[in-house]
């Protein structure tokens, strides 16, 4: 606890209302009631806090307000005595304050304990020895008052007097020590202990050493004060370190959560013993489980992560305790706990971890939690991580996870199929059972991505005739009746009795049978995926055909067939490739030519029916050219035998996936190694030996004070001199009569202008006012007041501006003043505009590829910026762009390696207001020509997209930002 710092009260004064005169105040004090005097005192305090000392009212306050017994008036008087001038110009105390001292002494002897306590609290703020000297005996006597409220404030008053004027109370440490020994009230003991720590730390340490056995029974406040003393004294007093460790270890079992948390923190400062580390970690985990506040849970989990990063394998045995945190309903707490637990998994505990995760996964299936689907996805990813790292558990979890392949939650099912694909490749012994389970759940799948992954697995890993036949049967069941077009037309004809006459029905059938690709004179329409669709009078559906096609689409269909009819032609190409692989492998296993030819014909029938139905009106979108070409290519592969092509389909695709997995593992290992190999301490940094440093050397900075400085921004690099010089904006010219410049300090939600104004004339400038105005989402918080500026004098003033979004804002204004020579004439100097940089409000952020794609589709505002730069290297341009705009490159480093003439990357950032900024850069360089291309920016708000585009346009031309 720091009691040396001053605290200032700022009260806004309303300039619109008329300020009372001295005579008005005197009249109100003389003739007003206590209620009137309370209001008058409040007005007087506001005026004094805003700079006017109002010294002429001191006698009236002493005569008419000081004798009052009104408790509210006494409280206002304490504020008045604190801020009013107490000394004459020569530094001596004003004679009037003799009366004040007498009144304060009477209040210290008042029978009402509230008045005594409030007066003692007031004395802590007095810094004049002449005022305090006659009050010392009364303050000493208050230590023996019957009421604890008086005693606890008397302790603080004695501590304040001794710190500032030790000669007034020379025996204060001994008095406080004796009081601490005899006092029974817990709050008074805590205050006495805190004061003793600040004025005589040695005596406080002696008391603590004598009371080590009783610390566990202390009150919570006194325990926290004892921990604070241990933290300060342990740096210099090594003799008591062992006793301190034992004392703090006992406090880990305290009832108070605050004491437990602080004790665990201090224990890690005192020792790195593995037993102590485990004890502190167990304490953190217990706090997270028992504490109800989610913010506290997240803070303690951050502490636990830091502790684990310093003592990696020491805490592995506590992973089951960490998993208890999953009982919390908050998704952020669960995510952080799972991340910590995954780092603590080892071969010894992986079986138990997987068992807990499987139970939690079953709970998400049977019960409904808040954000249940997101939690399920986290569990699946955690199980995936464990199974890949430890092969012995893969067989236990893969079948459980495959139950979720039919999950309606698309991300969870996609994670499961990705996990299954990786397990099938890495663990050949599990392939047979996984394929069997996959075929059982094939008909329950609902997502296109899941179907694509499952089809790829079936095509690559069905090796014998039985597996191929079973996979073929599952695909046929999921497709339904083929050919697709003929079966859909029959279903259409069956709807004639539902409201269509024969003529309309035949017309509808004829319309659906005409392929749109062969029609001329057609109009082009752009589909959702960016490709062109062709439509003409021949293929434009009649109302009757539309009604029947809608009826056909709404009928219940097998899942794979429904997705194909819904226009998912990417899935159609994957299906065609899977059929090719199955046919080619089947032809190598079966010697009967008739069976092989029958399987080839069936595969070709499925492919051609997909193409035909994709050109009809039974689908939501017509088939695109790329999918059409790919399916025809697969048709040609099935029809024509070629050893080279067989090798590509049956061997090389699987080898490429195996290499991809190896590269991912290698990348992850390299990333982990680079994190661990990062430079913690530079080679030329000084090594500080705490035992060898001087106590007055100043090198042993307090960690808590450093943390506080970092939290309040006092150590921020933006506050150093060079940074301030770089942020100076010149507002007027050097030849103007008034020169002005400003330092622009951008904080999180506001902009502070520190304006320096210099009078460059020999005249006094009166009523000088700086008037600011804003454009964009900026708002001026308060208007600067008027000032008088002497000849060649300077003035510093501040203006605060509120920021509500990341839209680029402009601050403009002028300086208005009057001169003595012509007081009626007003002069005006126009200021230069100040532009607020968007980079100050966006920070680099990360997101997954799935989230990026989802946001890209969702966000409606797009800004396309053409590349125009003198930089000639593609990678250098990308690095310059990310550095200048605070955008983070999401594209992996290995994908950007190599030297080619084209570069494409995704960039991402998030503003302090929670707005997401996405960017995609596509650039190329041909020969010796300049870099060409464009940058597409997307965001949910128009202002962010436009502001970021303007910033990119501004910074991309120069090499140095």
N, C-alpha and C positions, 0 to 999 in steps of 0.2 A: 504494500500500500504506500503510495507516495503522497506526502502531505506538504511538500514544498512548492508544488505547482500552484500558480494562480488561476483562478477561474473568473471569467468575465461574463457579465450579463448584458446582452444586447436587446434593447426594447425599441420597437419601431415607433417613431414619432409621426403622428398624422399631421402633415403640413397643411392640409386643407382647413382644419379647424384653427381658430384664432388662439394664439398663446396668451395665457393670462399675464397681467403685468405684476410687478413687485407689490403694488398697492392691493391688487386683487388677492394675492396670496396672504398678505398681512391681515386684510379684513377677514378672510375666511378663517385664519387661525385664531383671531381675537374673538370673533362673535359666533363662529359656527359650532354646531354640535359635534359629537365624536364621529358620527357618520360622515358629516361634511368634511371634518379634518382628515378622515381616512381617504376620501376621494381627492382632497387637495394634496395630501402627501404623495399619493400615487402620481398625480400630475407633476409634482415637483421632482420626484425621482426620475421620471422619464426625461424631463428636460435636462437634469444633471447628468444622466447617463449618456446623453447626446452631446455633451461638451460644455454646457453652461454651468459654472460652479454655484451661482446664485448665493454668494457669500452674505449678502445683506439680510437674508432670511434666517441666519443662524440664531440670533437672539430671540426672534419670534418663536422659532421651534423650541428653544430652551424654555421660554416663558410659558407658552400655551399648550405645547404638545407633550413635553417631557413629564409634567406632573400627572398626566392622565393615567388611569388604571386600566384603560381598554387594552386587552391583550393584542388585538390586531394592530393598534397604533404602536405598541411596543415593538412588535416585529418589524414594522415599517421604519421605526426609529433606528433599529439596528442596521438596516440597509443604509439609512441616511448617514449614520455615524461612520460607516465603512467608506463611503464615497466622498464625503464632504472634506474640504481642505481643513486640516487640524493644526497646521503650523503657520507661523508668520513668515514673511520673506527671509528673515534671518535664521529660520530653521527651528526656532523655539516654539513650544506649545502655546496656543492661544489661551488667554486668560479665561475665556468663556468655558473652556473644556474642564476647568476645575469643577464647575457645576455638573458637567456630564459625568466626570469620574465619581462624584459623590452619589449621583443617581444610580450609576452602575453598581457601586458598592452596596447600596441599599437593595438593589435587585438581587445581588448575590447572597443577601441575607434574608430574602423574602420568604415567607412561610410557604408560598405556592411553589411546588417542585418544578412546574412547567416554566415559570419565569426564571428560576435559578438555572435550569438546564439550557434554556434558550440563550440566556446571557453568557453562559460558559461557552456555548457554541460560537457566539458572536466574538468572544475574546480570541478565538483561534485565528480570526482574520485581521486582528489589529497588529500593526507593525511599528507602533510608536511606543518607546520605552517609558516616556513620561506618563502616558495613559495607563500602562499596565502596572507600574511600580506600586501605586497605592492599593491596587486590587489583589496583590499576591497573597496577603494573609487570608483574605476572604476566600480566594480560590483554594488555598490549602485546607481551610476548614470544611469546604464542600466535599472533600474526600471521605469525611466521616458522616455524611448525611444519611438519614435512614432510607431514602429512596434511591434505587439503583439508577434511575434516569439521571439524577444529579451527579452521582459518583462517576458514571461512565463518561459524561461530558467533562467533568473536572479533570479526569485523566488526560484527555486530549488537550485541554486548555493548558495544563502544566507542561505537556510535551511541546506545544507550540511556543510557549514562553521560553522554555529552556533552549530550544533550537535557535531562536532569534536573539535572545538576551540571556545567556547562561548565568550572568552575574546577578540577575534578579532572583533566580531560584537555583542556587549552586548545588543544593542537595537533592535536586529533582530525581536523578537516577536511583538513589537509595530509597527515597520516599516511594517511588513507583514500585521498586522491587519489594519493599515491605508490604505495600498494598496488595501486590500480586500474591504474596505468600498467605495473606490473611483473608482475602476476598473470597466470597462464596458464589456470587452471581456470575454466570457464565459469560455474559456480554461484557461486564466490567473487567473480568479477567482477560478476555480477548483483547479489549482496548488497551489494557495495561501492558500486555505482552507485546502488542504492536508498537506502542510508544517506546517501550524499553529496547526493542530491536532497533529503533531509529535513533535513539539518543545514547544508548550504551549497549552495544551488541554483545559485549563480553559478559555483562550481567545476564542478558537474556539467554546466552549459551549456557551459563552456569545453572540457571533455573531449569533449562530443558534437560541438561545432563542429569540433574537430580531427580527429574520427573519422568525419565525414560519409561519406567515401569507403568506409569499412569497415563501415558499419551493415548493409549487405546480407549480409555474411558473419558477423555476430554470431550468437550462440546465440539460440534462440527466447525464452528468459526475458529476456535482455538487450535484445532487440528490443522486447518488450512494455514493459519499463521505460523505454526510450528514447521510445516513443510516449507513455507517460504524462507524461514530462517535457515533451515538445513540447506536449501539451495544456495543461499548466499554464503554461508559459513564454510560449506564443504570445499570451496575453491581455495581457501587459504589455510583452513584448519584440518590437516590430514590426520591428526591424531585421533579425532573422533569419527573418522570415516566409517569404521566398522560398526560403531554404535549407531551411527546414522542409518546405515543400511538395514540393521536389524529393526530399528524403529519404523522406518518407512515400509519395510516388509510387513510389519504388523498392521500398518494402516491400509494395506491392500484388502484387509478383511473388514474394514469399517462399514458402517451402515449407510453412510452418505455416499452417493454416487460422485459428487464433486471431489470428496476426499480421495476416493479410490482412483479417480482419473489423475489427479495431481500427484498422488503417491506413485502411480505407475510411471508417470513422466519423469519424476525426480529419480526414481530407482534406476532408470536407464542412463541418467547423467552420472550417477554415482558408480555404477559397475556394469560390466559386460559379461558377467558370469552366466553360463547357460541356464543354471537354475533360476537366477533372477530374471533372465529374459523370458523363460517359460512362465514364471509367476506373473510378470507384467502382462504378457500376452493373454494369459488366462483371465486376468482382471479386465482387460479390454473386451474380451469376448463376453464375459459376464455382463458388463455394462451394456453392450449392444443388445444382448438378449432381453435384459430386464428394463432398459430405458424405453419410455414410450414415445419420446420426441424423435421423429425421423431425422431431423437435422443433426441431433446429437449422435445418432447411430452412424450417420455418414462421416462425421468428424472423427469418431473413434475408429471407424473402419479405415480411414486414411492413416491414422496413427499406426494401426496394426499392419497395414501394408508397408509403411516405412520401416517398421521394426523387422518385418520378414525380409525386406530387401537387404538389411544389414546383417541378419542372422538367418540365412536361408534354411539350412537343414535342421536347425535347432528346433524349429516350430512345427516340423512335419507331423509330429505325433498329435498335434492339436487340430488337425484338419476336421475331425468329426465334430469337435466343439464349434468350429466355425460354421459348419453346415447347419447347426441349430438356428442360425440367424435366418434361414430360409422360412421360418415360421412367421416372419414379419410380412404384413400384407403389402408393403411398399415395394414397387418394382425396382426402384433405384437401389434400395438397400439390398435386395436379392441379387441384383446384377453385380454389385461391388463385392458382396460376400462370395458369390460364385467365382469371380475372377481371382480373389485371394485364395480360395480353396483349390482352384486348378493349379496354382503355382506351388501348392504344398503337397500335391499328390505324389506318392512314390510307390514303388513296387510292393512295399509292405502294407500300405493302407488302401491301395486302389480298389480292392474287392469290396471293402466296407463303404468306400465313397460311391461306387457304382450302385450298391444296394440302396443307399439313401436316395440317390438321384432317380433310380427306377421307381421307388415309392412315391417320390414327389411327382414324377411324370404320370403315374397312375392317378394321383389325386387330381391333376389338371384334366384328366379325361372323365373322372366321375363327378367332380365338384366344380362349381363356378366361383372363380376368384376375380378380383379387379385386374384387368389386363391379363386375363388368363392365357390368351393366345401368345402374347409376347413372352410370358413366363415359360410357357411350354417350349417355345423356340430357344430360349436361353438354356433350358435343361437339355434339349437335344444337342445343342452345340457343345455343352460341357461333356456329355457322354461321348460325343464324337471325338473330342480332344483326348479323353482318357483312353478310348478304345484304340486309337491310332498309336498313342505312345506306348501302351502296354497291351501286347497281343493276347495275353492270357485272358483278358476280359472281353475281347471282341465277340467271341462266340456267345457269351452270356447276354449281351445287350442287343445284338443285331436283330434278333427275332422280336424282341420287345419293341424296338423302334419301328420295325416294319409294320406293326399294327397301325401306325399313324400315316401310312402311305395314302390311305383313303380319307385323310383328314380334310375337312372343308377349308381349314386355315392353310392357304397356299404356301406361305413362307416355311411353316413347320414341315409340311410334306416335302418341299423342295430340299430342305436341309437333310431330311432323312434319306432321300434318294441319292444325294451327293455323298452322304456317309456310306450308304450301302455300296455305291460304285467304288469308293476308295477301299473298303474292306475286301470286296471281291478281288481287287487287283493285288492287294498286299498279302492276303492270307488265302492261298489256293486251297487249303484244306477245308475251308468253309463254303466253297463255291457251290457244291451240290445242294447243301441244305438251304443256302440263301436263294438259289434259283427255284427250288421247290416252293419256298415261302413266297417268293416274288410272283410266281404263277398263281398261287392261291389268292393273292390280294390284287391281281392285275385288273379284275373286273370291278373292284371297288374304287379304283383311282378316279379322281375328278379333275385334276389339274393338268393342263397341257405340258407344263415343265416336268411334272412327275412322269407322265406318259413318255416323254422324250428320253428321260434318263432310264426308265425301265426298258424301253425298246432297245436302247444302246447296249444295256447289260445283256439282254437276251441275245442280241445279234453277235456280241463278242464272246460270250462265255458258254453258250450252249454247244457242247463239243461232241456229244454222241447222238445217235439216232433217236433214242427215247426222249432226250431233252428237247431236241429240235421238233419232234412231233407234238410234244406237250406245249411248247411255246407257240407253234403254228396254230394249234387248236385254241389257245387263249386269245391270240390275235384275231382269229376268225370269229370267236364269240363276241369280242369287243367291237368288231366291225359290223356284225349283223349280216343280213342277206346281201349277196353281191350277184350281178353288177349293181352298183349303187344307184345309177340313174334309172335303170329299168325297174328296180324295186320301188323307188320313189314315185315313178310314174304310175305304177300299179296302185300304190297307196293313194295317189291323187285321183285316179279313176274311181276308187271306192268311195270318194266323197261326193259323187254326183248327186246322191239322194239328199245331201245336206243343204240344198238350196241352189244348185247349178243345173241348168238344162243341158241337154246333150251338145248343143252347139257351142255353148260357152266352155264346156269341159274339153271338147275336142280342140277348140281354139287355144285353150290353156296348155293342153298337152303339146300341140304343135309349136307353141311359142317356146316351151321349155326345151324342146328337142333341137332347136336351131342353135348351133355354136356361134357365139358372138365373135369369135376370132376370125371368121371367114366373111364377115359382113363389111361392106364398104359404106362410105358416106356417113360414118358414125360420129357422134360427139364424144369428147373425152371428159371424164370426171376423175377427180383425184380422190383416192381412197385414204383411209386413216393412216396407213403405213407409208404414205407418200408416193405409191405407184399409181399408174393410170388405169382406169377402167373404161371399157368401150361400150357404148350403148347406141342403138339405132332404133328406127321404127319397127324393125323386125323383132328386136329383142326386148323392147320396152314392154313390160308386162301389162296386160289388160287388167281392169279391176277384177274380173273373174279369176284370172290366173294368180293375181296377188292374193286373193282370199284363199284360194286352194293351197297355194304354196305356204301361206302362213299356217293353215291348218295342218299341213304336212310337217312343218317344222316343230309345231307345238306337240305333236304326238310323241309318246315315250320312245326313246331310241337308246341303243347301247352307248356307253360313254364315249368311246373312240369315234364312233360314227357321228355322234352329236357334235363333237369338236370339229370334225372335218366339214360337216355341213354348215358350221358356224363360221367357216372361212379361215381356219387355222392351217394354212398350207405349209408352214414350217414343220409342223407335226407330220404332215403328209409326206414331206421329203425324208424325214427321219424314218418313218414307217417303210417307205420304199427302200431305203438303204438297208434297214434291218432285214427286209424280205430278201434282198440280194445276198446278204451275208449268209442267211439261213439256207438259201437255195444252193449257193456255191459249196458250203460245207456239207450239205446233204448229198450233193452229187459226188463228193469224194468218199463218202461213207457207204453209199448204197450202190450196189453193182447192177441192179435191175434198171435198164434204160427206160422202161415204160413208167416206172414210179418216179424217176428223176424228171422225165419230160412232163408228167402230170403236175409235179410240184412247180416246175418252171412255168407251165401254162397258167396255173392258179395264181402265181405271183404276178405274171403279166396281166392277167385279168383284173386283179385288184388295182394295179397301177393305172391301167387304162380307164377303169371305172372312176378312179379319183379324178383323172384329167377331164373326163366327160362331164362328171357331175359338177366340177369346178367351173365349167363353161355354161351351166344351166341356170335356171332361176330358183333352183332348190337351195342354193347357198346364199349366205349373207353377203359375201363378196366374191367376185370372179377371181379365178386363179391368176396370180401374177406371173410375169414372164420368167423370173428366176426359178420359181418353184416348178413351173412347166418344163423348163429346160432340164432341171435336175432329175425330175421323174422320168423324162424321156431318155436321159443318159442311163439311168438305172435299168430302164427297159432294154436298151441296147446291150448292156452288160449281161443281163440274164439271157438274151437271145444268142449272143456270140461268146463262145468260150475263148478265154485267153489266160495263159499262165501268169503273165505279168500283172494283169488286172486282178486275178485271184489273189496274188500276193499282197497287193495294195489293200484289198478289202479284208482279207482274213488275217494278215500278220502286221502290216505296218501301222494300221490305225491303233491297234492295241499297244504296240511298242511306243507310239507317240504319247499315249496316255500315261504309260509307265514312266516315260522320261519326264512328263509334266509333273507327276507326283514327286519324283526325285528332285526336280528343280525347285518345287515349292518347299520341300523339306530343307534343301540346301539354303534357300533364301531365308527361311525362318531361323536356321542355325547361324547364318552370317549376321542377321539382324540382332540376334541375342548376343552373339559374340561382340559385335560392335558396341552394343549398349554396355556390356560389362567392361570392355576395353576403353571406354571413354576416359578422357583425362579428368581426374577428380582434382588433382593439385598440379600446378605447373612446376616445371623442373627448377625454376629460379625463385619459387615462393619461399618466404622465410618460415623456418620451423620454430614454433613457439613451445618452449618447455615451461609449463606452468610453475614448476617448482623453482625455476631459475629466474623468473621474471620479478621485477621490483613491484612492490605493492602500489607504488605511485606511478608506475610506468605508463599506465593507461592502455596497455595492449590487451589486458584481460577484460574485454568487453562483455557485458552481461547479455547472455543469449536471449532472455526474455525482453530486454530493452531493444535488442536488435530486431526481434520478431515484431515488437510493437512499432518500431520505426518503419519496417517494411510494410506492415499492414496499413499504416497511416500515410504511406507514400513519401516519408521524409527522406528515405534513401533512394528514391527513384532517380534513375539516370536523367530524367527530364528536368530535374531541379538543379543540375550542376550548371556552372557558369557558361561553359561552351555551348551547352544545349540551349540555354536561354538566349545567348547571342545569336544562335542560328534561327531563333523563332521571333526575332524582332521585325516588326513591320513598320515602315516609315509612313506616317499618316499625312504629313505636310512637307512642303519644300523647305530647304535651308534658308531661302531668302524671304519666307513668310514672316510676318511680325510675330506670329506665335508658331513655334516649332513643336510638333507632337510626334511621338512614336509609341508603339505598344508592343508588349510581350504577350503573345497569344498562348495561354495555358489551357489546354483541352483536357478536361476531366471526363468522367464517365458520362454524365448527363448534363453537363453545363460547360460553358466556355467563359473563362475569366480573362478579361483584358486588363493588363497592368499598364496604364497609360502615363507616360512622362510628358509634361507640358512645360515649355520654356518660354518665358517672356523675353524676346530679343529686342525690346524697345526700352528707352529710358523713362517711359511713363508707367504709371500704375494702372493696371487693367482691372476694372471693376465688373462685377456680375458676370464673371467668366464662366460659361457653361458649356460642357461638351454634350452635344445632343446626338444620340445614336438611334438608328432605325435598322430594321432587318428585313430580309427577303427569305422566303423558304420557311421551313419548320423551325424557326428560331424566335424566341420571345425574350424581350428585355425585362429582366426581373425588377430592377429599380432604376429610377432616373437619377443621374448624378446631380449633386447640389451645386449651387453657385459659389464661386470663390473670388477673392481679390488677390491679385498677383502683383507684387512689387516690381520695380525695374530690374531686369536681368535675373529675376528670381525663377525658381522652378517649382513644380508641383507634381506630386504623384497621386493618382486616383485610380480606383478600380471600378470596373463595370462587369456585372454578371449577366450572362445570357443563357437561357434555358434551351436545351436541344431536345426535340421530341421524335426525330427520325433521322435516318442517314441521308436524306436528300441534301444535296449541296446547298449551303446557305451563304448569304452575302450580308456583311455588316457595313453600313455606310453612315455618314453623318457629317456634322460640321461643328465648329467652335464659334460661339457668339460671345462678344464682350463689348464693354463700354470703356472709353478713355476719359481721363480727367479733363482734357482740353475740350472735348465736345461730348458731354455726358448724355445729351439727347440723341446722339448718333450712335447707332449700333453697327459694329463691324462683324464680318462673318468670314471664316476661313473654311473652305470645303475640304473634307478629309478624303484620302484615298480609300477605296473599297478594300475590305478584308474578306478573303474567301476562306471558308472553313473546309479543310481537307477531309474527304470521306475516309481516307486511310486511318485517321484517328479513331474511327468508330467501327471498323471491321477488323476481325481477328482471324488468323488461320484456324481452320477446323477440319475435322475428318468425318467421313461417313462411308458406309459400305457402297459397293457398286449398285446393289439393289436399291438402296435408299436414294442414290444419285439419280438412277433412272426413273424412280417413282416421282421424285421432285421435278425432274425435267419434263415429264408428261403433265404434271399437275400445275406447274407455274405458268401463268398466262402472259406475263410481260417479258418480251424478248427485245434485246438491243444488239444489233449486228454492227461490229466495228471492223472496218477494213484495215489490214496491216499496212503501215507506212513507216518504215524505219531505215536507219542507216546501218544497223547491225547486219552482218553478213552470215553469222553462224546461227543455225536453228536452235541449238541447245542453249547458246548464250542468250538468245532472245527470250526463250522461255524462263531462264533463271532471272533475267533482268525484270521480266514482267511479274513474276511471283514476288520478288523482293520489293518492287515498287508499289504493289497493290495489296499486299498482305493476303493474297490468294495462295492456298496450298495445293500443290500438284498431287492428285490422287492416283495418277497412273504410276504403277510400280517402276522403280529405277531400271530394272532389267529390260523392260519394254522400251525404254528410251535410249538404251545403249546402241552403239553402232553408228555408222556414218552412212546416211542415205539422204535423199533429197526431199523427204517428206517427214513431217512430225505432227502427231495428233495427241492431245492430252486433255484430261478433265481437271478443272480447278474448282476449289470450293472454299468458302469463307462464311462466317456468321457474324452479324452485327451485334453490338451490345444490347440492342433492342429485341434480339431473338429472330431477326430476319435472316433467311438463307440466301446466299448469292452463289449461283452456279455459273460456270463458264466452260466453254469448249473451244479449244484453240486448234485450228487446222491450217498449217502453213507448209509451203514448199519452196524449194530453191532450185532453179534450173540453170546449170552452168555458172557463169559469172554474173548472172542477173541478180536483182534484189530479191529479198524475201517477199513472197506474195501469199495471200490467204486472208482469212478473217477470223474474228473472235466473236462467238455468240454468247451473250449473257442473258441469263434468265433469273427472275425473282418473282416473288408474289406481289411486290409493290412496284409501281412505275418509277418512283423516285430513286430507289436503290439501283435499278437497272440503268437508268439514264446517268446517274452520278458516277457509277462505276465505269460506264462507257466513256464519259468525259475524262475521267482520270486516266484510263488506258490510252486514249488518244493523246493526252498531254505528255505521258511519260515514255511512250514507246519509241519516240524519235531519238532520244538521247541514250547514250550508253551508260552514263552514270546517273543514278537517281539521288 
